[in-house]
Amino acid sequence: MGAPMTGHLARAGHALALFDIDVAAARRVADGLPGASVCKTLADVATCSDIVITMLPNGEVVRNVTLGADGLCQGLKPGALLLDTSSSEPWITREIGAALAAQGVAMVDAPVSGAKWGAEGAELVFMVGGTADDVARVRPLLDVMGRAVHHLGALGAGHAMKCLNNMITAMNLMVLAEGLVIGTRYGLDPAAMTEVLKQSTGGSWVAQTHINQRVINRAFDDPFKLDLMLKDVGIAMELARRGQIPAPMSGLGHHLWQAASLSAGPGKSVSELVRWIEQSAQVEIRSPT
């Protein structure tokens, strides 16, 4: 997702210094963009940047990239700002923010919803945490990369909202798949069921964008990874635990997502959750031929 996001910023006239652990990948992106260069180290990126944007798998990686021995903290100057668009643990985000604040560096968390196609079309929805002044500072960048910006509160609030959004999405996908399996067994056409759901109270973003496009056609190819969804559900459940919220339905769903992840194996599409439900029921969500 970082590559198309970078492209929107470059085309808006921003000078970019890029870094990726895969140097060749960073060079491929830079070669296609005006005013973009590749840095050899994270510290080099920080030294030449007023604002550093991260898009990484989780908070542990963000912490290592930011505060590690060779991390961004080695080059960030007082007055700089870290804009983290990753899906991260809010408590790690606050830890990173406190460490950066000691250096005179600000931080904003702005995880996204919209997946790869949202990044490509500048249609991302940003869930933002940080001070009003810091959010105002990065707002022009977010507006270039997305279609909506929601300021949820202090640093960490964006990441809290992101994991809750994905938890709700994950539970919806699971229940939707179960409903389609039941209906298919009864003799209903899942394509017709999906059309009803798209226009009825049982409808959802998942019904609109996933079932016809990923399941009924048997592609199971959503680029978002099952283990990343499981990670976000786990973050939401930890928030519930810390807040002493029982969340029994989401807790059961979390266990089922864990089982699906173990069955599918690492690196598989989030769509494999539906295949796991199909296999458990011995029913395929497939239109009659």
Wavefront OBJ file of the C-alpha trace (Angstrom):
o trace
v 0.000 0.000 0.000
v 2.913 2.328 0.612
v 3.880 2.456 -3.060
v 0.623 3.998 -4.392
v 0.400 6.277 -1.359
v 3.891 7.519 -2.179
v 2.854 8.113 -5.777
v -0.014 10.401 -4.787
v 2.313 12.479 -2.604
v 4.928 12.801 -5.336
v 2.382 13.850 -7.938
v 1.110 16.478 -5.500
v 4.567 18.032 -5.549
v 6.127 16.658 -2.364
v 9.828 15.750 -2.408
v 10.264 12.213 -1.115
v 13.087 10.247 0.481
v 12.239 6.523 0.391
v 13.449 3.562 2.399
v 12.488 -0.093 2.293
v 14.215 -3.165 3.640
v 14.010 -4.358 0.022
v 16.246 -1.754 -1.626
v 15.257 -2.863 -5.126
v 11.587 -2.278 -4.302
v 12.332 1.240 -3.091
v 14.296 1.967 -6.256
v 11.464 0.730 -8.476
v 9.064 3.103 -6.762
v 11.486 6.041 -6.850
v 12.293 5.538 -10.534
v 8.684 6.191 -11.481
v 8.187 9.316 -9.395
v 9.311 12.921 -9.818
v 11.480 14.244 -7.017
v 11.922 10.895 -5.252
v 15.209 9.459 -4.004
v 16.234 6.315 -2.114
v 18.053 6.483 1.224
v 20.513 3.845 2.430
v 19.457 3.931 6.090
v 16.491 4.894 8.227
v 18.592 7.565 9.898
v 19.249 9.085 6.461
v 15.500 9.272 5.806
v 14.958 11.016 9.138
v 17.829 13.450 8.663
v 16.453 14.818 5.397
v 12.742 14.774 6.304
v 10.422 17.107 8.180
v 7.711 14.434 8.235
v 8.376 10.685 8.102
v 5.530 8.361 7.094
v 5.575 4.687 8.052
v 3.375 1.906 6.606
v 4.400 -1.315 8.377
v 2.851 -4.628 9.561
v 2.526 -3.982 13.313
v 3.598 -1.884 16.267
v 6.641 -3.987 17.109
v 8.074 -3.277 13.658
v 7.231 0.413 13.959
v 8.982 0.543 17.349
v 12.097 -1.166 15.960
v 12.166 1.090 12.901
v 11.689 4.194 15.029
v 13.599 3.547 18.259
v 16.084 0.835 17.262
v 19.843 1.296 17.296
v 19.824 2.195 13.597
v 16.313 3.655 13.630
v 14.684 6.909 12.695
v 15.415 8.355 16.141
v 19.071 8.598 15.130
v 18.243 11.262 12.559
v 14.967 12.912 13.556
v 15.414 16.591 14.399
v 13.433 18.582 16.975
v 10.283 19.803 15.263
v 10.008 16.739 13.007
v 6.903 14.538 12.979
v 6.314 10.806 12.585
v 3.076 9.896 10.786
v 2.386 6.187 11.316
v -0.222 4.776 8.919
v 0.379 1.175 10.007
v -2.105 -1.014 11.896
v -0.466 -1.031 15.308
v -1.094 -1.663 18.987
v -2.217 1.640 20.598
v -0.132 1.064 23.734
v 3.016 0.641 21.620
v 2.102 3.803 19.700
v 1.897 5.770 22.936
v 5.253 4.336 24.040
v 6.869 5.421 20.772
v 5.218 8.834 21.017
v 6.571 9.414 24.524
v 10.108 8.475 23.451
v 9.935 10.800 20.443
v 8.488 13.635 22.511
v 11.625 13.517 24.658
v 13.531 14.368 21.454
v 11.155 17.183 20.561
v 9.540 15.069 17.812
v 5.759 14.814 17.383
v 3.758 11.751 16.352
v 0.383 11.124 14.736
v -1.178 7.693 14.217
v -3.333 7.466 11.093
v -4.137 3.860 10.159
v -6.277 3.338 7.081
v -9.288 1.487 5.769
v -9.671 0.851 2.069
v -7.101 -1.859 1.296
v -4.823 -1.860 -1.737
v -7.410 -0.496 -4.167
v -8.165 2.356 -1.782
v -4.485 3.256 -1.702
v -4.279 3.109 -5.491
v -7.321 5.315 -6.002
v -6.570 7.776 -3.176
v -9.798 6.539 -1.548
v -8.384 5.634 1.863
v -10.223 6.464 5.080
v -7.816 7.675 7.778
v -8.506 7.103 11.492
v -6.324 9.619 13.270
v -4.920 10.129 16.760
v -2.805 13.055 17.941
v -2.996 16.664 19.077
v -5.133 19.057 17.051
v -2.057 20.995 15.902
v -0.173 17.868 14.817
v -3.202 16.503 12.958
v -3.652 19.856 11.193
v -0.014 19.697 10.130
v -0.413 16.330 8.383
v -3.971 16.872 7.142
v -2.860 18.113 3.683
v -0.899 14.880 3.193
v -3.813 12.719 4.298
v -6.154 14.591 1.968
v -3.877 13.774 -0.960
v -3.843 10.055 -0.122
v -7.442 9.501 0.917
v -11.078 10.579 0.768
v -11.863 10.952 4.484
v -10.014 11.890 7.667
v -11.505 11.204 11.102
v -9.725 12.624 14.170
v -10.646 10.231 17.006
v -8.662 11.775 19.865
v -5.197 11.687 21.414
v -2.253 9.660 20.124
v -3.217 5.984 19.904
v -6.905 6.676 19.234
v -6.506 6.036 15.527
v -4.972 2.623 16.118
v -7.691 1.773 18.628
v -10.368 2.610 16.048
v -8.555 0.644 13.347
v -8.468 -2.617 15.314
v -12.117 -2.210 16.299
v -13.085 -1.570 12.685
v -11.272 -4.723 11.590
v -12.730 -6.759 14.457
v -16.234 -5.784 13.348
v -15.359 -6.535 9.714
v -13.919 -9.920 10.687
v -17.026 -10.923 12.641
v -19.230 -9.754 9.778
v -17.326 -11.830 7.226
v -17.601 -14.912 9.418
v -21.348 -14.592 10.051
v -21.992 -13.692 6.403
v -20.155 -16.820 5.251
v -22.119 -18.970 7.705
v -25.410 -17.519 6.458
v -24.476 -18.164 2.835
v -23.453 -21.738 3.663
v -26.793 -22.377 5.363
v -28.723 -20.870 2.455
v -26.710 -22.763 -0.133
v -27.382 -26.044 1.661
v -31.090 -25.182 1.657
v -30.959 -24.659 -2.113
v -30.650 -20.901 -2.466
v -28.298 -19.424 -5.044
v -25.568 -17.580 -3.075
v -25.307 -14.962 -5.829
v -29.015 -14.191 -5.431
v -28.618 -14.175 -1.643
v -25.789 -11.679 -1.925
v -27.896 -9.366 -4.083
v -30.656 -9.453 -1.461
v -28.183 -8.711 1.327
v -26.686 -5.795 -0.591
v -30.126 -4.131 -0.560
v -31.376 -5.273 2.847
v -30.702 -4.808 6.535
v -28.237 -7.703 6.543
v -26.022 -5.911 4.073
v -22.462 -4.761 4.711
v -19.285 -3.554 3.056
v -18.167 -7.196 2.936
v -21.326 -8.233 1.097
v -20.772 -5.410 -1.387
v -17.093 -6.054 -2.095
v -16.130 -9.615 -1.214
v -18.595 -12.414 -1.923
v -19.130 -12.075 -5.677
v -15.596 -10.810 -6.210
v -13.703 -13.392 -4.114
v -15.883 -16.347 -3.118
v -18.590 -17.226 -5.630
v -16.018 -16.990 -8.425
v -13.742 -19.235 -6.292
v -10.800 -16.824 -6.512
v -10.243 -16.400 -2.728
v -7.690 -13.740 -3.603
v -8.260 -10.723 -1.389
v -4.766 -9.192 -1.031
v -5.270 -8.526 2.687
v -3.737 -11.368 4.669
v -5.645 -13.557 7.101
v -2.889 -13.368 9.700
v -2.987 -9.543 9.591
v -6.737 -9.576 10.213
v -6.183 -11.997 13.082
v -3.527 -9.647 14.472
v -5.968 -6.731 14.445
v -8.714 -8.785 16.089
v -6.176 -9.769 18.752
v -5.352 -6.103 19.397
v -9.050 -5.331 19.815
v -9.463 -8.210 22.256
v -6.484 -6.954 24.272
v -8.119 -3.525 24.424
v -11.249 -5.235 25.731
v -9.220 -7.129 28.343
v -7.454 -3.982 29.518
v -10.792 -2.192 29.772
v -12.372 -5.158 31.586
v -14.992 -5.547 28.828
v -16.230 -9.172 28.469
v -16.886 -9.089 24.662
v -17.978 -12.765 24.573
v -19.137 -12.833 20.937
v -15.960 -11.245 19.625
v -13.928 -13.512 21.916
v -15.495 -16.597 20.365
v -14.947 -15.123 16.922
v -11.297 -14.527 17.778
v -10.856 -18.223 18.623
v -12.499 -19.229 15.341
v -10.253 -16.884 13.361
v -7.266 -18.450 15.119
v -8.461 -21.904 14.048
v -8.933 -20.724 10.466
v -5.468 -19.200 10.441
v -3.877 -22.420 11.673
v -5.736 -24.363 8.992
v -4.852 -21.982 6.154
v -1.198 -21.462 7.095
v 0.865 -18.261 6.970
v 0.568 -15.684 4.223
v -2.894 -16.705 2.986
v -5.644 -14.339 1.914
v -8.305 -13.238 4.373
v -10.733 -14.908 1.936
v -9.516 -18.270 3.221
v -11.665 -17.726 6.316
v -14.687 -18.379 4.079
v -13.123 -21.514 2.614
v -12.475 -22.785 6.158
v -16.158 -22.290 7.009
v -17.130 -24.092 3.805
v -14.896 -27.017 4.653
v -16.302 -27.220 8.180
v -19.852 -27.364 6.778
v -18.918 -29.428 3.703
v -20.800 -26.901 1.590
v -19.308 -24.646 -1.112
v -20.734 -21.170 -1.637
v -21.119 -21.693 -5.361
v -23.902 -20.784 -7.775
v -25.593 -23.728 -9.545
v -24.310 -24.343 -13.047
l 1 2 3 4 5 6 7 8 9 10 11 12 13 14 15 16 17 18 19 20 21 22 23 24 25 26 27 28 29 30 31 32 33 34 35 36 37 38 39 40 41 42 43 44 45 46 47 48 49 50 51 52 53 54 55 56 57 58 59 60 61 62 63 64 65 66 67 68 69 70 71 72 73 74 75 76 77 78 79 80 81 82 83 84 85 86 87 88 89 90 91 92 93 94 95 96 97 98 99 100 101 102 103 104 105 106 107 108 109 110 111 112 113 114 115 116 117 118 119 120 121 122 123 124 125 126 127 128 129 130 131 132 133 134 135 136 137 138 139 140 141 142 143 144 145 146 147 148 149 150 151 152 153 154 155 156 157 158 159 160 161 162 163 164 165 166 167 168 169 170 171 172 173 174 175 176 177 178 179 180 181 182 183 184 185 186 187 188 189 190 191 192 193 194 195 196 197 198 199 200 201 202 203 204 205 206 207 208 209 210 211 212 213 214 215 216 217 218 219 220 221 222 223 224 225 226 227 228 229 230 231 232 233 234 235 236 237 238 239 240 241 242 243 244 245 246 247 248 249 250 251 252 253 254 255 256 257 258 259 260 261 262 263 264 265 266 267 268 269 270 271 272 273 274 275 276 277 278 279 280 281 282 283 284 285 286 287 288 289
